[in-house]
Amino acid sequence: MSDSLFSISFNELCQLEGIDSDVVIEIVEYGIVRPANLSRETSESDQWLFDTTSIRWLKKALRLHRDLEIDWLAVAMVVDLMRENEILQKENDTYQRQLARFIKDAAHPE
């Protein structure tokens, strides 16, 4: 299941979140977020669309940059680690549920 419920344009994102457009471009250049429609046809930033997942990671990146006073390269590495941790946590939750069902079925055979 995806967090992508809607998209927002580059200009709307900058306006609504109060983010300078150059900062968003820099965040995209470091690969921290990726516009949902990034391709050769939409290489111009004013045509970019961002989904809710990208917006969530963009906000986290901005907080890391501001609160920890680290450069964008470090932010990109931290965000990559956070994403990997999120994936592993979801996998772990799945395995825990499967194990609980297995234990329950083993304890109460039919």
Number of C-alpha atoms within 10 A of each C-alpha: 3 6 10 13 8 10 18 17 17 19 16 13 19 16 12 9 10 9 14 12 16 11 13 19 15 13 20 17 12 16 16 22 23 21 22 17 15 15 10 7 8 13 12 11 17 12 14 20 21 22 19 16 17 20 19 12 17 20 13 16 21 18 13 19 17 11 9 10 12 11 11 20 14 15 22 20 14 15 20 14 12 14 13 12 12 12 12 12 12 12 12 12 12 12 12 12 12 12 12 12 12 12 11 11 11 10 9 8 6 5
